[in-house]
Amino acid sequence: MNVRITATLLLVVLAGCSEDRTVTGPDPEVAPRANLDALAAPTTQYADGYAWASNPTGASYTPVAAYSFNRSGGAITITRQGIGTYTVRFAGLSVVLGTKSTVHVTGYGTTNTYCKSANQKLLSDVVHIKCFDAASGRPSDAFYAVHVTKRYGDLAFAYASLPTGNDYVPPGSASYNPAGAIRVFRSGVGAYRVKFTGLGSRLSVNGGHAQAMALGTGAQHCKILRWTGTPDLDVYVSCFSRFGEPKDVKFNVLLVTP
């Protein structure tokens, strides 16, 4: 399997592990046990940056090396700015990624919390992260995993930057389609469609993988409704307030193709 796709799927594995708050790492019977030094060689390593935040109340720390990676070779530092508010710094990675990248965050563990990124891409080596209690919508300290990537031939991503906008081209610095153009449409409150021109023709045998994530500092969230179509691929996204009502929100979409 492509190593970079394995790294992407690592976030899904981490999110699904059933661990209590005293664990020191994901289930070793489930999680990959890769030799990170060997994978770091440019000819074999296709991950860009990822980290598992395992210390929700830690003031500042280096994440567990076995579940973290920075393509630049620089340090990774997680800092707690306040309750449920964090920064993850991948030293030197912005230069490696260039002008176009995307970021995705997922909560981890069995507590009723969720996390999201406040920024649409890596900005000056940093991802700003907010975590919330799902029941109250209040900021909450939480475990999470973060993934950063630049453009590759088997990835597509988009930053829907205009919550009430309809039929627009998303910002190029955080959007990419290896097959053509991208447009974002809004059909109602919190109801969106992201069109990736030509991308559907690449998914005739395998439907690929899609993720959506709300952006910003509020307790909103988004999810994938479905993705379909050929030759153009339409990704339908639904977004909600913390009360479960449809909500206009900025969001990221990530697609992984075979």
Secondary structure, 3 states (H helix, E strand, C coil): CCHHHHHHHHHHHHHHCCCCCCCCCCCCCCCCCCCHHHHCCCCCCCCCEEEEECCCCCCEECCCHHHCEECCCCCEEEEEEECCEEEEEECCHHHHHCCCEEEEEEECCCCCEEEEECCCCCECCEEEEEEEECCCCCECCCCEEEEEEECCCCEEEEEECCCCCCCECCCHHHCECCCCCEEEEEEECCEEEEEECCHHHHHCCCCCEEEEEEECCCCCEEEEEEEECCCCEEEEEEEECCCCCECCCCEEEEEECC
